[in-house]
Amino acid sequence: MKRFFRRMLRVALAAILLVLGCIIYCNWRVESLAKGRTYTDINAIPHRRVGLLLGTSKYGTNGVVNRYYRYRIDAAARLIRAGKIDYIVASGDNGKDWYNEPGTMRADLIAAGIDSSRIFLDYAGFRTFDSMIRLREVFSQYQATVISQKFHNERALYIAQREGIDAIGFNAADIRGEASFKTRMRERLARVKVFVDYVIGTKPRFLGPKVAIP
């Protein structure tokens, strides 16, 4: 019996080390490929015709406005005003009648003074993986500035590289504290999931008709 438990312990430890190794490798690979391709200085970032604004919920579970969301809207508006992008594709989840990330982002961008004719909506950006592939397949864009927090941009740029999209990232302001810690832990797992997606050949949930951007 003791021999059995020792064997099981070795198997469990090996499994834990394998999982940790996968997390470390995926995180390193994503960060390495994104190195030098994300910007925080709006004066330094090159012009791209289209910016891809990645969605998130506007409100947290406590009913307070999600700062990740607010900072992304601010970043997208700044890029337009500075002439660093000409159009925005607001990509997010609209899987339920009562939940519409792209529409909410559009309304808040317009409230921030952005001309509605510069905003295009991607209603099927259920995941960052879907948003990046749909940018190419639905919106016919092979160059873009991705707009989100740095940790999120890095994963998006990895997907862009795999999909043949020449993308850079503009980093919205980040947050600190407990909420940030939890988000970063989820991000580590999300990066592993991207690798799994490519291994098993995951496809976007929806594609649909082309959308022309002038």
N, C-alpha and C positions, 0 to 999 in steps of 0.2 A: 504493500500500500504506500509506504514512504517513497519507494522508487517511482511509483505512478505519479504521486504528487510532485516529486522533483522534476519528472519529465514534463508534466503539465505546466509547471512554473517556467521551465526553460522555453517551452513553446509560447507561453504568454509574453515573456520578456522579449523573445525574438519578434513576435507580432508587434509589440509596442515600439521596438526599435525600428522596425520596417515602416510603420506608420509615421513615426517622427522623421525618419529619413526622407520619406516622400514629401512631407510638409516642408522640410528644410530645402530640399532640392527644387520643388515647384516654386517656392517663394524666391529663391535665389535666381532661378531662370527668368521669372517674370521681371524682377527688378533689373537684372542684367540687360535684357532686351529693351527696357524702357529708359535706360540710363542716357541722359543727355537729350531726351525727347519730350520732357515735360518742363513747363515754364511757370514761374510765379510772377515774373516781371512783364507787365503788359507791353512795355516798350521794346522788349527783347524778342517777343514771340513773332515769328514770321506770319505774313498774311496767308490765310487760306479762304477760299470762297465760301465754304460751308463749315459751320460748327455743329457738332453733335452733342446736344445737351442730354445727359443721361438722367433718367428720372428716379425719384424716390418719393415716398409719401410726404405730403406737406405737413401733416400733423403727427406727432408722436402718440403713444398710447395714453399719455396724460392729457392730451388735448392741446398741448402747447405746440406752436409752430416748430417744426424740425429745422434746426440750424443748418444741417447738411443741405436741405432743400433750399433754404433762403440764400445761403452762400453760393449755391450753384446758379440760381437766378441772377444774383448780383454779378457773378463772373461773366455770364453770357451777355448781360446787358452792357457791361464794360467793354467787352470785345467788339460788340456792334458799334458802340459809340466811338471807340478808338479806331475804327476802320480796319480791325484785324480779321474780321469775318464779314461777309455780306448777307448770309442767310443762316438761319438756325433750324435744324431738325430736332424737335423736342420729342424724345423717344421714351416711352414708358408703358406702364401696365394699364390697360383698359378692359380687363377681363370680366368686370362686373358692371352692372348698370349704374351702381352708385359710386364707382371708383374710377376716376379718369385722370391719371397723371398727366398725359399730354395736354389735355384741355385745361387743366389747372395751371400748368406751366405757361401755356399760351396767354391765359388771362393775366397772370402775374407779370409776364414780360411786357404785355401791352400797358399794364398799369405802371410799369417802370419806364414807359415812354418809347418802347420799341414798335415800329410800324408793323402792323399785322401782316402786310404783304411780304415781309422778310421771314415769317415763321411758317414752317411746315411741320405737320404732326405725324408721328409714327405711333399708331395705336397698338402695335403688336410688339413693342419692346419689352416683353415679359422678363427677359434677362439681358444682361450685358452681352452675352453671346449672341442672342437674337438681334439686338440693336446693331451690333457691328456688321453682321452678315446682311441684314436688311438695308443698311446704309448703302452697300454695294449693289445688292440684287434688286431692291425696290426703288431706291433713290439714285442709282447709277453713279455713285460717288466713289472715286478711288483715291481721293485726298480729303483730309478733314482735320479739324481741330476738335478733339474730344474735351468736353467740359465736365469736370467733376472734381472731387478731392484727389490728391496725389495717389493715394493707395489704390483708388478705384481706377484712375487713369492708367496706372501701370498695367493692370490686368486687361483693360480695354485695348491698350497698345499691343500687348502680346497677341490678343485675338486678331487685331488688325494686321499684324505682321504675318500671321498664319494665313490670313485671307487675302493677302496681296494688296492691302490698303496702306497707302502712305499717310500715316497719322502721327500727329503730335498732340500733346495734352496741355491744356491750360488748367492749372491747379486752383480750384476754388479754396477759400479759407477753410481751415480744418478746425476741429474742436478737440478739447482735451478732457480728461477726467474719466469717470467710470463708463459713460456711454461710449466714449472713444475706444476704451479698452475692449469692450464687448464687440464693437464693430470690427476692430482689427483682428480679433480672434475668428470671427466669421469670415473675414477676408482671407485668412490663411487657408481655410477649408474651401472657400470659393475658388482659390487658385488651383488647388488640387482637382476640384471638379472640372475645371477647364481642360486639364490634361486628360482626365477620364473621358470627357466629351469627345476629344479628338481620337482617342483610342477606340471608342465604340461607335464612332461615326454619327454623333448626334446632329440633328438638323433643327433649324428654327421651327417653332410651332406653326407659324404661318409665314407665307411670303405675300402673294397677291399681286395685283396689277402694279405697273410701274407708276411712279409719281415723278413728274418733270419739275426740276428746279431750274429757273431761268439761267 
